[in-house]
Amino acid sequence: MSKIDIACIIDDDPIFIFGAKRMMELADFCESFMIFKNGREALNALAPLLISGNDIPEVILLDINMPIMDGWQFLDEFTQIETHKLITIYIVSSSIDPADMNRVDDYKSVTNYIIKPISMEVLRQIMLEMDYK
């Protein structure tokens, strides 16, 4: 399994962020993190990186229920930005609402829907999937 260079977490829950970062460190998941508390903050930071092609995360773990700009709004705008690098997006949410799970199908850029909390097994599966891309 190859280690991911940059992983991005977009989530407003500091407890989830702490736990996810710790799990990633234990799994030797990535070299570095980008952390954003809502979709607007993430979009403002990531858009210039996508345009320049520098320091683009390989994986984004995206919550859907956040203030200011939720995950769906983020996806709507983020997917309009042209990039030449593949970015793998996983929705990571506490929502078990089938409507949320089915809505993922509307976004070809989203690889999977993961129900919180994130586990070591899930991180290893992401790493395996990244090896095949």
C-alpha positions as CSV (number, residue, x, y, z in Angstrom):
1,M,0.0,0.0,0.0
2,S,1.3,3.4,-1.0
3,K,1.3,6.2,1.5
4,I,-0.8,9.2,0.4
5,D,1.0,12.5,0.1
6,I,-1.7,15.0,1.2
7,A,-5.0,14.1,2.8
8,C,-7.7,16.8,3.3
9,I,-10.4,16.7,6.0
10,I,-13.3,19.0,5.7
11,D,-15.4,18.8,8.8
12,D,-16.7,21.1,11.5
13,D,-16.4,18.5,14.3
14,P,-13.1,19.0,16.2
15,I,-13.5,15.6,17.9
16,F,-13.9,13.8,14.6
17,I,-10.9,15.8,13.2
18,F,-8.8,14.8,16.1
19,G,-9.8,11.1,15.9
20,A,-9.4,11.0,12.1
21,K,-5.9,12.6,12.2
22,R,-4.9,10.1,15.0
23,M,-6.2,7.1,13.0
24,M,-4.3,8.4,9.9
25,E,-1.1,8.7,11.9
26,L,-1.4,5.2,13.3
27,A,-2.2,3.8,9.9
28,D,0.7,5.7,8.3
29,F,-1.9,7.0,5.9
30,C,-0.4,10.2,4.6
31,E,2.6,12.6,4.7
32,S,0.6,15.7,5.6
33,F,-2.9,17.0,6.3
34,M,-5.1,19.9,5.3
35,I,-7.9,20.6,7.7
36,F,-10.9,22.9,7.0
37,K,-13.9,23.6,9.2
38,N,-16.5,24.1,6.4
39,G,-16.8,23.9,2.7
40,R,-16.3,27.7,2.1
41,E,-13.0,27.7,3.9
42,A,-11.9,24.6,2.0
43,L,-13.0,26.0,-1.4
44,N,-11.2,29.3,-0.7
45,A,-8.0,27.4,0.0
46,L,-8.2,24.6,-2.5
47,A,-9.3,26.5,-5.6
48,P,-6.0,28.4,-6.1
49,L,-4.1,25.1,-5.5
50,L,-6.2,23.4,-8.2
51,I,-5.6,26.2,-10.6
52,S,-1.8,26.3,-9.9
53,G,-1.5,22.5,-9.8
54,N,0.6,22.7,-6.6
55,D,0.1,20.9,-3.2
56,I,-3.2,19.3,-4.3
57,P,-4.6,16.7,-1.9
58,E,-5.0,13.2,-3.2
59,V,-7.8,12.3,-0.9
60,I,-10.6,14.5,0.6
61,L,-12.7,13.3,3.5
62,L,-15.8,15.5,3.3
63,D,-18.6,15.9,5.9
64,I,-22.0,16.9,4.5
65,N,-23.5,18.6,7.5
66,M,-21.5,21.8,8.2
67,P,-22.3,25.5,8.7
68,I,-21.5,28.2,6.2
69,M,-21.2,25.8,3.2
70,D,-22.2,22.2,3.6
71,G,-20.6,19.2,1.8
72,W,-23.1,19.2,-1.1
73,Q,-22.6,22.9,-1.8
74,F,-18.8,22.4,-1.6
75,L,-19.1,19.5,-4.2
76,D,-21.3,21.6,-6.5
77,E,-18.6,24.3,-6.7
78,F,-15.5,22.2,-6.3
79,T,-16.4,20.0,-9.2
80,Q,-16.6,23.0,-11.5
81,I,-12.9,23.8,-11.0
82,E,-10.7,22.3,-13.7
83,T,-7.8,20.2,-12.5
84,H,-5.5,17.7,-14.2
85,K,-4.9,15.7,-11.1
86,L,-7.2,13.0,-9.8
87,I,-8.6,13.8,-6.4
88,T,-10.5,11.1,-4.6
89,I,-13.4,12.3,-2.5
90,Y,-15.1,10.3,0.2
91,I,-18.2,11.5,2.0
92,V,-17.7,10.8,5.7
93,S,-20.9,11.5,7.6
94,S,-22.9,10.5,10.7
95,S,-26.0,10.6,8.5
96,I,-27.6,7.2,7.8
97,D,-30.4,8.9,5.8
98,P,-30.8,6.9,2.6
99,A,-31.4,10.2,0.7
100,D,-27.9,11.3,1.6
101,M,-26.4,8.0,0.7
102,N,-28.2,7.9,-2.7
103,R,-27.3,11.5,-3.4
104,V,-23.7,10.5,-3.7
105,D,-24.6,8.9,-7.0
106,D,-25.2,12.4,-8.4
107,Y,-21.4,13.1,-8.1
108,K,-19.0,11.1,-10.2
109,S,-16.1,12.6,-8.2
110,V,-17.3,10.9,-5.0
111,T,-15.8,7.4,-4.5
112,N,-17.8,6.2,-1.5
113,Y,-20.0,7.1,1.4
114,I,-18.5,6.3,4.8
115,I,-20.4,6.4,8.0
116,K,-18.6,7.9,11.0
117,P,-16.5,7.1,12.9
118,I,-13.7,6.3,10.5
119,S,-11.8,3.1,11.3
120,M,-8.3,1.8,10.6
121,E,-9.9,-0.8,8.2
122,V,-11.6,2.0,6.2
123,L,-8.3,3.9,5.9
124,R,-6.5,0.8,4.7
125,Q,-9.2,0.2,2.2
126,I,-8.8,3.8,0.9
127,M,-5.0,3.2,0.6
128,L,-5.6,0.0,-1.4
129,E,-8.1,1.8,-3.7
130,M,-5.6,4.6,-4.2
131,D,-3.0,2.0,-5.3
132,Y,-5.3,1.0,-8.2
133,K,-5.9,4.6,-9.5
